[in-house]
Amino acid sequence: MSVKACDDNIRKTLALALEMITLADQGDAEREDTGCGIIYGIMRDCGYKLQQMAEKEKSKHIAKGWWKENR
């Protein structure tokens, strides 16, 4: 059975959230002013929120029997 498009989009969302968190950490470590710190703080917060929401949705899809671990 192929992966549902909605599940694939959740996988992509989780990857994007992780990329946002990673970039925010790197950007915060390398920043040279407070304005950038604000940007990276917001990015980090949004990344974690997005990750949390996508994980909840993934759990719902697992409960419905839709989620396939192996692609």
PDB file of N, CA, C, O and CB in Angstrom:
ATOM      1  N   MET A   1       0.854  -1.189   0.000  1.00  0.00           N
ATOM      2  CA  MET A   1       0.000   0.000   0.000  1.00  0.00           C
ATOM      3  C   MET A   1       0.892   1.241   0.000  1.00  0.00           C
ATOM      4  O   MET A   1       1.869   1.319   0.745  1.00  0.00           O
ATOM      5  CB  MET A   1      -0.968   0.004   1.236  1.00  0.00           C
ATOM      6  N   SER A   2       0.553   2.174  -0.816  1.00  0.00           N
ATOM      7  CA  SER A   2       1.364   3.389  -0.911  1.00  0.00           C
ATOM      8  C   SER A   2       1.052   4.344   0.240  1.00  0.00           C
ATOM      9  O   SER A   2       0.018   4.252   0.902  1.00  0.00           O
ATOM     10  CB  SER A   2       1.127   4.088  -2.258  1.00  0.00           C
ATOM     11  N   VAL A   3       1.980   5.252   0.442  1.00  0.00           N
ATOM     12  CA  VAL A   3       1.836   6.248   1.503  1.00  0.00           C
ATOM     13  C   VAL A   3       0.778   7.262   1.090  1.00  0.00           C
ATOM     14  O   VAL A   3       0.777   7.752  -0.039  1.00  0.00           O
ATOM     15  CB  VAL A   3       3.192   6.954   1.800  1.00  0.00           C
ATOM     16  N   LYS A   4      -0.120   7.568   2.017  1.00  0.00           N
ATOM     17  CA  LYS A   4      -1.135   8.590   1.744  1.00  0.00           C
ATOM     18  C   LYS A   4      -0.450   9.948   1.615  1.00  0.00           C
ATOM     19  O   LYS A   4       0.519  10.229   2.321  1.00  0.00           O
ATOM     20  CB  LYS A   4      -2.221   8.621   2.870  1.00  0.00           C
ATOM     21  N   ALA A   5      -0.946  10.774   0.729  1.00  0.00           N
ATOM     22  CA  ALA A   5      -0.374  12.111   0.527  1.00  0.00           C
ATOM     23  C   ALA A   5      -0.408  12.925   1.815  1.00  0.00           C
ATOM     24  O   ALA A   5       0.527  13.673   2.102  1.00  0.00           O
ATOM     25  CB  ALA A   5      -1.131  12.855  -0.581  1.00  0.00           C
ATOM     26  N   CYS A   6      -1.472  12.783   2.586  1.00  0.00           N
ATOM     27  CA  CYS A   6      -1.575  13.545   3.835  1.00  0.00           C
ATOM     28  C   CYS A   6      -0.496  13.113   4.829  1.00  0.00           C
ATOM     29  O   CYS A   6       0.032  13.946   5.566  1.00  0.00           O
ATOM     30  CB  CYS A   6      -2.971  13.367   4.461  1.00  0.00           C
ATOM     31  N   ASP A   7      -0.164  11.824   4.857  1.00  0.00           N
ATOM     32  CA  ASP A   7       0.911  11.349   5.731  1.00  0.00           C
ATOM     33  C   ASP A   7       2.264  11.858   5.250  1.00  0.00           C
ATOM     34  O   ASP A   7       3.105  12.260   6.055  1.00  0.00           O
ATOM     35  CB  ASP A   7       0.917   9.812   5.794  1.00  0.00           C
ATOM     36  N   ASP A   8       2.468  11.840   3.953  1.00  0.00           N
ATOM     37  CA  ASP A   8       3.720  12.351   3.391  1.00  0.00           C
ATOM     38  C   ASP A   8       3.889  13.829   3.728  1.00  0.00           C
ATOM     39  O   ASP A   8       4.997  14.278   4.018  1.00  0.00           O
ATOM     40  CB  ASP A   8       3.756  12.143   1.861  1.00  0.00           C
ATOM     41  N   ASN A   9       2.814  14.570   3.692  1.00  0.00           N
ATOM     42  CA  ASN A   9       2.884  15.995   4.039  1.00  0.00           C
ATOM     43  C   ASN A   9       3.221  16.198   5.514  1.00  0.00           C
ATOM     44  O   ASN A   9       3.926  17.145   5.863  1.00  0.00           O
ATOM     45  CB  ASN A   9       1.558  16.686   3.709  1.00  0.00           C
ATOM     46  N   ILE A  10       2.726  15.324   6.375  1.00  0.00           N
ATOM     47  CA  ILE A  10       3.083  15.410   7.796  1.00  0.00           C
ATOM     48  C   ILE A  10       4.573  15.123   7.967  1.00  0.00           C
ATOM     49  O   ILE A  10       5.253  15.808   8.730  1.00  0.00           O
ATOM     50  CB  ILE A  10       2.234  14.415   8.646  1.00  0.00           C
ATOM     51  N   ARG A  11       5.081  14.118   7.262  1.00  0.00           N
ATOM     52  CA  ARG A  11       6.523  13.823   7.312  1.00  0.00           C
ATOM     53  C   ARG A  11       7.335  15.047   6.882  1.00  0.00           C
ATOM     54  O   ARG A  11       8.319  15.408   7.527  1.00  0.00           O
ATOM     55  CB  ARG A  11       6.866  12.608   6.405  1.00  0.00           C
ATOM     56  N   LYS A  12       6.916  15.671   5.803  1.00  0.00           N
ATOM     57  CA  LYS A  12       7.614  16.867   5.311  1.00  0.00           C
ATOM     58  C   LYS A  12       7.521  18.010   6.322  1.00  0.00           C
ATOM     59  O   LYS A  12       8.480  18.760   6.505  1.00  0.00           O
ATOM     60  CB  LYS A  12       7.029  17.313   3.955  1.00  0.00           C
ATOM     61  N   THR A  13       6.379  18.138   6.968  1.00  0.00           N
ATOM     62  CA  THR A  13       6.198  19.179   7.984  1.00  0.00           C
ATOM     63  C   THR A  13       7.131  18.947   9.160  1.00  0.00           C
ATOM     64  O   THR A  13       7.730  19.891   9.673  1.00  0.00           O
ATOM     65  CB  THR A  13       4.740  19.219   8.466  1.00  0.00           C
ATOM     66  N   LEU A  14       7.258  17.699   9.590  1.00  0.00           N
ATOM     67  CA  LEU A  14       8.171  17.376  10.688  1.00  0.00           C
ATOM     68  C   LEU A  14       9.622  17.684  10.300  1.00  0.00           C
ATOM     69  O   LEU A  14      10.388  18.193  11.119  1.00  0.00           O
ATOM     70  CB  LEU A  14       8.030  15.892  11.083  1.00  0.00           C
ATOM     71  N   ALA A  15       9.995  17.380   9.065  1.00  0.00           N
ATOM     72  CA  ALA A  15      11.353  17.684   8.598  1.00  0.00           C
ATOM     73  C   ALA A  15      11.580  19.190   8.549  1.00  0.00           C
ATOM     74  O   ALA A  15      12.645  19.673   8.933  1.00  0.00           O
ATOM     75  CB  ALA A  15      11.600  17.067   7.209  1.00  0.00           C
ATOM     76  N   LEU A  16      10.585  19.926   8.080  1.00  0.00           N
ATOM     77  CA  LEU A  16      10.688  21.385   8.014  1.00  0.00           C
ATOM     78  C   LEU A  16      10.808  21.984   9.408  1.00  0.00           C
ATOM     79  O   LEU A  16      11.608  22.894   9.625  1.00  0.00           O
ATOM     80  CB  LEU A  16       9.473  21.978   7.288  1.00  0.00           C
ATOM     81  N   ALA A  17      10.025  21.485  10.347  1.00  0.00           N
ATOM     82  CA  ALA A  17      10.086  21.984  11.724  1.00  0.00           C
ATOM     83  C   ALA A  17      11.478  21.767  12.307  1.00  0.00           C
ATOM     84  O   ALA A  17      12.025  22.656  12.961  1.00  0.00           O
ATOM     85  CB  ALA A  17       9.025  21.288  12.602  1.00  0.00           C
ATOM     86  N   LEU A  18      12.049  20.590  12.073  1.00  0.00           N
ATOM     87  CA  LEU A  18      13.399  20.308  12.564  1.00  0.00           C
ATOM     88  C   LEU A  18      14.419  21.238  11.909  1.00  0.00           C
ATOM     89  O   LEU A  18      15.337  21.721  12.571  1.00  0.00           O
ATOM     90  CB  LEU A  18      13.774  18.838  12.299  1.00  0.00           C
ATOM     91  N   GLU A  19      14.259  21.484  10.626  1.00  0.00           N
ATOM     92  CA  GLU A  19      15.154  22.408   9.923  1.00  0.00           C
ATOM     93  C   GLU A  19      15.037  23.824  10.498  1.00  0.00           C
ATOM     94  O   GLU A  19      16.041  24.518  10.653  1.00  0.00           O
ATOM     95  CB  GLU A  19      14.835  22.420   8.411  1.00  0.00           C
ATOM     96  N   MET A  20      13.818  24.246  10.812  1.00  0.00           N
ATOM     97  CA  MET A  20      13.617  25.568  11.418  1.00  0.00           C
ATOM     98  C   MET A  20      14.310  25.663  12.771  1.00  0.00           C
ATOM     99  O   MET A  20      14.965  26.663  13.066  1.00  0.00           O
ATOM    100  CB  MET A  20      12.119  25.865  11.575  1.00  0.00           C
ATOM    101  N   ILE A  21      14.168  24.633  13.589  1.00  0.00           N
ATOM    102  CA  ILE A  21      14.781  24.619  14.920  1.00  0.00           C
ATOM    103  C   ILE A  21      16.301  24.643  14.799  1.00  0.00           C
ATOM    104  O   ILE A  21      16.975  25.383  15.516  1.00  0.00           O
ATOM    105  CB  ILE A  21      14.326  23.375  15.720  1.00  0.00           C
ATOM    106  N   THR A  22      16.832  23.836  13.897  1.00  0.00           N
ATOM    107  CA  THR A  22      18.281  23.773  13.691  1.00  0.00           C
ATOM    108  C   THR A  22      18.828  25.108  13.207  1.00  0.00           C
ATOM    109  O   THR A  22      19.846  25.581  13.712  1.00  0.00           O
ATOM    110  CB  THR A  22      18.630  22.673  12.689  1.00  0.00           C
ATOM    111  N   LEU A  23      18.162  25.718  12.236  1.00  0.00           N
ATOM    112  CA  LEU A  23      18.603  27.017  11.722  1.00  0.00           C
ATOM    113  C   LEU A  23      18.514  28.088  12.797  1.00  0.00           C
ATOM    114  O   LEU A  23      19.397  28.941  12.895  1.00  0.00           O
ATOM    115  CB  LEU A  23      17.767  27.424  10.507  1.00  0.00           C
ATOM    116  N   ALA A  24      17.470  28.056  13.595  1.00  0.00           N
ATOM    117  CA  ALA A  24      17.319  29.040  14.671  1.00  0.00           C
ATOM    118  C   ALA A  24      18.455  28.919  15.677  1.00  0.00           C
ATOM    119  O   ALA A  24      18.994  29.927  16.133  1.00  0.00           O
ATOM    120  CB  ALA A  24      15.966  28.864  15.379  1.00  0.00           C
ATOM    121  N   ASP A  25      18.820  27.690  16.023  1.00  0.00           N
ATOM    122  CA  ASP A  25      19.930  27.486  16.958  1.00  0.00           C
ATOM    123  C   ASP A  25      21.245  27.994  16.368  1.00  0.00           C
ATOM    124  O   ASP A  25      22.020  28.669  17.046  1.00  0.00           O
ATOM    125  CB  ASP A  25      20.056  25.999  17.323  1.00  0.00           C
ATOM    126  N   GLN A  26      21.484  27.663  15.108  1.00  0.00           N
ATOM    127  CA  GLN A  26      22.710  28.111  14.442  1.00  0.00           C
ATOM    128  C   GLN A  26      22.728  29.627  14.300  1.00  0.00           C
ATOM    129  O   GLN A  26      23.731  30.275  14.598  1.00  0.00           O
ATOM    130  CB  GLN A  26      22.845  27.450  13.061  1.00  0.00           C
ATOM    131  N   GLY A  27      21.621  30.180  13.846  1.00  0.00           N
ATOM    132  CA  GLY A  27      21.532  31.628  13.666  1.00  0.00           C
ATOM    133  C   GLY A  27      21.704  32.378  14.968  1.00  0.00           C
ATOM    134  O   GLY A  27      22.355  33.423  15.008  1.00  0.00           O
ATOM    135  N   ASP A  28      21.128  31.853  16.028  1.00  0.00           N
ATOM    136  CA  ASP A  28      21.248  32.496  17.331  1.00  0.00           C
ATOM    137  C   ASP A  28      22.698  32.467  17.813  1.00  0.00           C
ATOM    138  O   ASP A  28      23.179  33.433  18.405  1.00  0.00           O
ATOM    139  CB  ASP A  28      20.331  31.809  18.354  1.00  0.00           C
ATOM    140  N   ALA A  29      23.384  31.366  17.559  1.00  0.00           N
ATOM    141  CA  ALA A  29      24.786  31.247  17.975  1.00  0.00           C
ATOM    142  C   ALA A  29      25.695  32.188  17.184  1.00  0.00           C
ATOM    143  O   ALA A  29      26.722  32.633  17.697  1.00  0.00           O
ATOM    144  CB  ALA A  29      25.263  29.804  17.806  1.00  0.00           C
ATOM    145  N   GLU A  30      25.328  32.490  15.952  1.00  0.00           N
ATOM    146  CA  GLU A  30      26.181  33.292  15.073  1.00  0.00           C
ATOM    147  C   GLU A  30      25.727  34.741  14.920  1.00  0.00           C
ATOM    148  O   GLU A  30      26.365  35.513  14.205  1.00  0.00           O
ATOM    149  CB  GLU A  30      26.242  32.656  13.724  1.00  0.00           C
ATOM    150  N   ARG A  31      24.656  35.110  15.568  1.00  0.00           N
ATOM    151  CA  ARG A  31      24.106  36.458  15.381  1.00  0.00           C
ATOM    152  C   ARG A  31      25.020  37.526  15.959  1.00  0.00           C
ATOM    153  O   ARG A  31      25.850  37.269  16.831  1.00  0.00           O
ATOM    154  CB  ARG A  31      22.729  36.560  16.021  1.00  0.00           C
ATOM    155  N   GLU A  32      24.835  38.742  15.437  1.00  0.00           N
ATOM    156  CA  GLU A  32      25.659  39.860  15.883  1.00  0.00           C
ATOM    157  C   GLU A  32      24.842  41.004  16.463  1.00  0.00           C
ATOM    158  O   GLU A  32      25.406  42.009  16.896  1.00  0.00           O
ATOM    159  CB  GLU A  32      26.487  40.367  14.742  1.00  0.00           C
ATOM    160  N   ASP A  33      23.515  40.864  16.478  1.00  0.00           N
ATOM    161  CA  ASP A  33      22.687  41.904  17.086  1.00  0.00           C
ATOM    162  C   ASP A  33      21.387  41.310  17.612  1.00  0.00           C
ATOM    163  O   ASP A  33      21.044  40.165  17.319  1.00  0.00           O
ATOM    164  CB  ASP A  33      22.390  43.022  16.073  1.00  0.00           C
ATOM    165  N   THR A  34      20.675  42.109  18.390  1.00  0.00           N
ATOM    166  CA  THR A  34      19.452  41.610  19.029  1.00  0.00           C
ATOM    167  C   THR A  34      18.306  41.405  18.046  1.00  0.00           C
ATOM    168  O   THR A  34      17.443  40.557  18.271  1.00  0.00           O
ATOM    169  CB  THR A  34      19.015  42.565  20.111  1.00  0.00           C
ATOM    170  N   GLY A  35      18.289  42.172  16.962  1.00  0.00           N
ATOM    171  CA  GLY A  35      17.224  42.006  15.970  1.00  0.00           C
ATOM    172  C   GLY A  35      17.213  40.600  15.396  1.00  0.00           C
ATOM    173  O   GLY A  35      16.158  39.990  15.224  1.00  0.00           O
ATOM    174  N   CYS A  36      18.408  40.096  15.101  1.00  0.00           N
ATOM    175  CA  CYS A  36      18.508  38.721  14.602  1.00  0.00           C
ATOM    176  C   CYS A  36      18.094  37.731  15.687  1.00  0.00           C
ATOM    177  O   CYS A  36      17.482  36.703  15.396  1.00  0.00           O
ATOM    178  CB  CYS A  36      19.946  38.418  14.121  1.00  0.00           C
ATOM    179  N   GLY A  37      18.427  38.040  16.926  1.00  0.00           N
ATOM    180  CA  GLY A  37      18.037  37.166  18.031  1.00  0.00           C
ATOM    181  C   GLY A  37      16.531  37.020  18.127  1.00  0.00           C
ATOM    182  O   GLY A  37      16.019  35.941  18.422  1.00  0.00           O
ATOM    183  N   ILE A  38      15.830  38.105  17.878  1.00  0.00           N
ATOM    184  CA  ILE A  38      14.362  38.061  17.896  1.00  0.00           C
ATOM    185  C   ILE A  38      13.853  37.166  16.774  1.00  0.00           C
ATOM    186  O   ILE A  38      12.963  36.342  16.985  1.00  0.00           O
ATOM    187  CB  ILE A  38      13.765  39.484  17.760  1.00  0.00           C
ATOM    188  N   ILE A  39      14.420  37.329  15.583  1.00  0.00           N
ATOM    189  CA  ILE A  39      14.019  36.498  14.440  1.00  0.00           C
ATOM    190  C   ILE A  39      14.212  35.020  14.764  1.00  0.00           C
ATOM    191  O   ILE A  39      13.311  34.209  14.551  1.00  0.00           O
ATOM    192  CB  ILE A  39      14.828  36.878  13.178  1.00  0.00           C
ATOM    193  N   TYR A  40      15.391  34.675  15.281  1.00  0.00           N
ATOM    194  CA  TYR A  40      15.681  33.268  15.545  1.00  0.00           C
ATOM    195  C   TYR A  40      14.873  32.723  16.716  1.00  0.00           C
ATOM    196  O   TYR A  40      14.538  31.539  16.739  1.00  0.00           O
ATOM    197  CB  TYR A  40      17.159  33.087  15.815  1.00  0.00           C
ATOM    198  N   GLY A  41      14.563  33.565  17.675  1.00  0.00           N
ATOM    199  CA  GLY A  41      13.700  33.138  18.772  1.00  0.00           C
ATOM    200  C   GLY A  41      12.301  32.808  18.285  1.00  0.00           C
ATOM    201  O   GLY A  41      11.711  31.807  18.691  1.00  0.00           O
ATOM    202  N   ILE A  42      11.777  33.655  17.415  1.00  0.00           N
ATOM    203  CA  ILE A  42      10.451  33.401  16.843  1.00  0.00           C
ATOM    204  C   ILE A  42      10.482  32.142  15.986  1.00  0.00           C
ATOM    205  O   ILE A  42       9.569  31.318  16.050  1.00  0.00           O
ATOM    206  CB  ILE A  42       9.973  34.609  16.004  1.00  0.00           C
ATOM    207  N   MET A  43      11.544  31.994  15.176  1.00  0.00           N
ATOM    208  CA  MET A  43      11.668  30.809  14.327  1.00  0.00           C
ATOM    209  C   MET A  43      11.716  29.538  15.172  1.00  0.00           C
ATOM    210  O   MET A  43      11.078  28.543  14.832  1.00  0.00           O
ATOM    211  CB  MET A  43      12.925  30.907  13.446  1.00  0.00           C
ATOM    212  N   ARG A  44      12.464  29.567  16.264  1.00  0.00           N
ATOM    213  CA  ARG A  44      12.572  28.404  17.143  1.00  0.00           C
ATOM    214  C   ARG A  44      11.205  28.078  17.757  1.00  0.00           C
ATOM    215  O   ARG A  44      10.776  26.924  17.756  1.00  0.00           O
ATOM    216  CB  ARG A  44      13.622  28.660  18.258  1.00  0.00           C
ATOM    217  N   ASP A  45      10.536  29.092  18.274  1.00  0.00           N
ATOM    218  CA  ASP A  45       9.212  28.881  18.870  1.00  0.00           C
ATOM    219  C   ASP A  45       8.239  28.287  17.857  1.00  0.00           C
ATOM    220  O   ASP A  45       7.509  27.346  18.168  1.00  0.00           O
ATOM    221  CB  ASP A  45       8.655  30.202  19.417  1.00  0.00           C
ATOM    222  N   CYS A  46       8.231  28.836  16.651  1.00  0.00           N
ATOM    223  CA  CYS A  46       7.334  28.339  15.602  1.00  0.00           C
ATOM    224  C   CYS A  46       7.699  26.914  15.199  1.00  0.00           C
ATOM    225  O   CYS A  46       6.819  26.087  14.960  1.00  0.00           O
ATOM    226  CB  CYS A  46       7.380  29.261  14.374  1.00  0.00           C
ATOM    227  N   GLY A  47       8.996  26.630  15.123  1.00  0.00           N
ATOM    228  CA  GLY A  47       9.441  25.281  14.781  1.00  0.00           C
ATOM    229  C   GLY A  47       8.958  24.257  15.792  1.00  0.00           C
ATOM    230  O   GLY A  47       8.463  23.193  15.420  1.00  0.00           O
ATOM    231  N   TYR A  48       9.104  24.583  17.080  1.00  0.00           N
ATOM    232  CA  TYR A  48       8.649  23.654  18.118  1.00  0.00           C
ATOM    233  C   TYR A  48       7.130  23.509  18.118  1.00  0.00           C
ATOM    234  O   TYR A  48       6.616  22.409  18.318  1.00  0.00           O
ATOM    235  CB  TYR A  48       9.125  24.123  19.491  1.00  0.00           C
ATOM    236  N   LYS A  49       6.421  24.586  17.901  1.00  0.00           N
ATOM    237  CA  LYS A  49       4.953  24.531  17.852  1.00  0.00           C
ATOM    238  C   LYS A  49       4.492  23.689  16.662  1.00  0.00           C
ATOM    239  O   LYS A  49       3.595  22.857  16.792  1.00  0.00           O
ATOM    240  CB  LYS A  49       4.355  25.959  17.763  1.00  0.00           C
ATOM    241  N   LEU A  50       5.109  23.910  15.511  1.00  0.00           N
ATOM    242  CA  LEU A  50       4.782  23.152  14.312  1.00  0.00           C
ATOM    243  C   LEU A  50       5.085  21.667  14.516  1.00  0.00           C
ATOM    244  O   LEU A  50       4.300  20.807  14.117  1.00  0.00           O
ATOM    245  CB  LEU A  50       5.559  23.696  13.103  1.00  0.00           C
ATOM    246  N   GLN A  51       6.213  21.378  15.131  1.00  0.00           N
ATOM    247  CA  GLN A  51       6.594  20.001  15.419  1.00  0.00           C
ATOM    248  C   GLN A  51       5.561  19.335  16.337  1.00  0.00           C
ATOM    249  O   GLN A  51       5.149  18.199  16.100  1.00  0.00           O
ATOM    250  CB  GLN A  51       7.995  19.957  16.064  1.00  0.00           C
ATOM    251  N   GLN A  52       5.156  20.042  17.369  1.00  0.00           N
ATOM    252  CA  GLN A  52       4.170  19.514  18.317  1.00  0.00           C
ATOM    253  C   GLN A  52       2.841  19.218  17.620  1.00  0.00           C
ATOM    254  O   GLN A  52       2.246  18.162  17.831  1.00  0.00           O
ATOM    255  CB  GLN A  52       3.951  20.508  19.472  1.00  0.00           C
ATOM    256  N   MET A  53       2.389  20.138  16.803  1.00  0.00           N
ATOM    257  CA  MET A  53       1.114  19.951  16.108  1.00  0.00           C
ATOM    258  C   MET A  53       1.191  18.789  15.115  1.00  0.00           C
ATOM    259  O   MET A  53       0.257  17.993  15.017  1.00  0.00           O
ATOM    260  CB  MET A  53       0.711  21.241  15.379  1.00  0.00           C
ATOM    261  N   ALA A  54       2.291  18.694  14.387  1.00  0.00           N
ATOM    262  CA  ALA A  54       2.447  17.617  13.407  1.00  0.00           C
ATOM    263  C   ALA A  54       2.542  16.257  14.099  1.00  0.00           C
ATOM    264  O   ALA A  54       2.003  15.272  13.594  1.00  0.00           O
ATOM    265  CB  ALA A  54       3.695  17.857  12.540  1.00  0.00           C
ATOM    266  N   GLU A  55       3.214  16.190  15.238  1.00  0.00           N
ATOM    267  CA  GLU A  55       3.296  14.929  15.986  1.00  0.00           C
ATOM    268  C   GLU A  55       1.914  14.494  16.477  1.00  0.00           C
ATOM    269  O   GLU A  55       1.598  13.304  16.458  1.00  0.00           O
ATOM    270  CB  GLU A  55       4.260  15.074  17.181  1.00  0.00           C
ATOM    271  N   LYS A  56       1.098  15.441  16.913  1.00  0.00           N
ATOM    272  CA  LYS A  56      -0.272  15.109  17.333  1.00  0.00           C
ATOM    273  C   LYS A  56      -1.079  14.572  16.158  1.00  0.00           C
ATOM    274  O   LYS A  56      -1.819  13.597  16.296  1.00  0.00           O
ATOM    275  CB  LYS A  56      -0.973  16.347  17.934  1.00  0.00           C
ATOM    276  N   GLU A  57      -0.932  15.209  15.010  1.00  0.00           N
ATOM    277  CA  GLU A  57      -1.658  14.763  13.822  1.00  0.00           C
ATOM    278  C   GLU A  57      -1.158  13.387  13.381  1.00  0.00           C
ATOM    279  O   GLU A  57      -1.951  12.541  12.968  1.00  0.00           O
ATOM    280  CB  GLU A  57      -1.502  15.786  12.675  1.00  0.00           C
ATOM    281  N   LYS A  58       0.137  13.167  13.468  1.00  0.00           N
ATOM    282  CA  LYS A  58       0.709  11.852  13.148  1.00  0.00           C
ATOM    283  C   LYS A  58       0.092  10.784  14.052  1.00  0.00           C
ATOM    284  O   LYS A  58      -0.265   9.704  13.583  1.00  0.00           O
ATOM    285  CB  LYS A  58       2.260  11.868  13.306  1.00  0.00           C
ATOM    286  N   SER A  59      -0.032  11.081  15.336  1.00  0.00           N
ATOM    287  CA  SER A  59      -0.635  10.133  16.283  1.00  0.00           C
ATOM    288  C   SER A  59      -2.070   9.794  15.897  1.00  0.00           C
ATOM    289  O   SER A  59      -2.499   8.647  16.022  1.00  0.00           O
ATOM    290  CB  SER A  59      -0.603  10.705  17.704  1.00  0.00           C
ATOM    291  N   LYS A  60      -2.799  10.784  15.434  1.00  0.00           N
ATOM    292  CA  LYS A  60      -4.181  10.545  14.989  1.00  0.00           C
ATOM    293  C   LYS A  60      -4.203   9.617  13.779  1.00  0.00           C
ATOM    294  O   LYS A  60      -5.049   8.728  13.685  1.00  0.00           O
ATOM    295  CB  LYS A  60      -4.883  11.878  14.646  1.00  0.00           C
ATOM    296  N   HIS A  61      -3.274   9.827  12.861  1.00  0.00           N
ATOM    297  CA  HIS A  61      -3.212   8.997  11.659  1.00  0.00           C
ATOM    298  C   HIS A  61      -2.797   7.566  12.014  1.00  0.00           C
ATOM    299  O   HIS A  61      -3.288   6.609  11.417  1.00  0.00           O
ATOM    300  CB  HIS A  61      -2.227   9.603  10.634  1.00  0.00           C
ATOM    301  N   ILE A  62      -1.896   7.424  12.984  1.00  0.00           N
ATOM    302  CA  ILE A  62      -1.508   6.090  13.449  1.00  0.00           C
ATOM    303  C   ILE A  62      -2.722   5.384  14.043  1.00  0.00           C
ATOM    304  O   ILE A  62      -2.961   4.211  13.757  1.00  0.00           O
ATOM    305  CB  ILE A  62      -0.361   6.178  14.496  1.00  0.00           C
ATOM    306  N   ALA A  63      -3.488   6.094  14.867  1.00  0.00           N
ATOM    307  CA  ALA A  63      -4.680   5.513  15.496  1.00  0.00           C
ATOM    308  C   ALA A  63      -5.716   5.082  14.459  1.00  0.00           C
ATOM    309  O   ALA A  63      -6.443   4.113  14.675  1.00  0.00           O
ATOM    310  CB  ALA A  63      -5.305   6.517  16.465  1.00  0.00           C
ATOM    311  N   LYS A  64      -5.787   5.793  13.341  1.00  0.00           N
ATOM    312  CA  LYS A  64      -6.727   5.449  12.271  1.00  0.00           C
ATOM    313  C   LYS A  64      -6.213   4.303  11.400  1.00  0.00           C
ATOM    314  O   LYS A  64      -6.948   3.761  10.575  1.00  0.00           O
ATOM    315  CB  LYS A  64      -7.000   6.670  11.402  1.00  0.00           C
ATOM    316  N   GLY A  65      -4.941   3.940  11.594  1.00  0.00           N
ATOM    317  CA  GLY A  65      -4.358   2.875  10.787  1.00  0.00           C
ATOM    318  C   GLY A  65      -3.846   3.342   9.442  1.00  0.00           C
ATOM    319  O   GLY A  65      -3.547   2.517   8.579  1.00  0.00           O
ATOM    320  N   TRP A  66      -3.739   4.630   9.245  1.00  0.00           N
ATOM    321  CA  TRP A  66      -3.281   5.184   7.968  1.00  0.00           C
ATOM    322  C   TRP A  66      -1.767   5.203   7.851  1.00  0.00           C
ATOM    323  O   TRP A  66      -1.218   5.005   6.767  1.00  0.00           O
ATOM    324  CB  TRP A  66      -3.815   6.584   7.790  1.00  0.00           C
ATOM    325  N   TRP A  67      -1.095   5.440   8.969  1.00  0.00           N
ATOM    326  CA  TRP A  67       0.344   5.732   8.961  1.00  0.00           C
ATOM    327  C   TRP A  67       1.152   4.480   8.644  1.00  0.00           C
ATOM    328  O   TRP A  67       0.944   3.425   9.243  1.00  0.00           O
ATOM    329  CB  TRP A  67       0.784   6.313  10.315  1.00  0.00           C
ATOM    330  N   LYS A  68       2.059   4.606   7.713  1.00  0.00           N
ATOM    331  CA  LYS A  68       2.979   3.530   7.367  1.00  0.00           C
ATOM    332  C   LYS A  68       4.387   4.025   7.678  1.00  0.00           C
ATOM    333  O   LYS A  68       4.827   5.028   7.118  1.00  0.00           O
ATOM    334  CB  LYS A  68       2.835   3.103   5.854  1.00  0.00           C
ATOM    335  N   GLU A  69       5.104   3.326   8.572  1.00  0.00           N
ATOM    336  CA  GLU A  69       6.446   3.760   8.985  1.00  0.00           C
ATOM    337  C   GLU A  69       7.446   3.711   7.844  1.00  0.00           C
ATOM    338  O   GLU A  69       8.202   4.661   7.642  1.00  0.00           O
ATOM    339  CB  GLU A  69       6.946   2.901  10.128  1.00  0.00           C
ATOM    340  N   ASN A  70       7.459   2.634   7.108  1.00  0.00           N
ATOM    341  CA  ASN A  70       8.428   2.488   6.021  1.00  0.00           C
ATOM    342  C   ASN A  70       7.872   3.069   4.739  1.00  0.00           C
ATOM    343  O   ASN A  70       6.729   2.815   4.360  1.00  0.00           O
ATOM    344  CB  ASN A  70       8.802   1.016   5.816  1.00  0.00           C
ATOM    345  N   ARG A  71       8.715   3.862   4.075  1.00  0.00           N
ATOM    346  CA  ARG A  71       8.286   4.477   2.820  1.00  0.00           C
ATOM    347  C   ARG A  71       8.765   3.665   1.664  1.00  0.00           C
ATOM    348  O   ARG A  71       8.506   4.016   0.513  1.00  0.00           O
ATOM    349  CB  ARG A  71       8.791   5.906   2.700  1.00  0.00           C
TER     350      ARG A  71
END
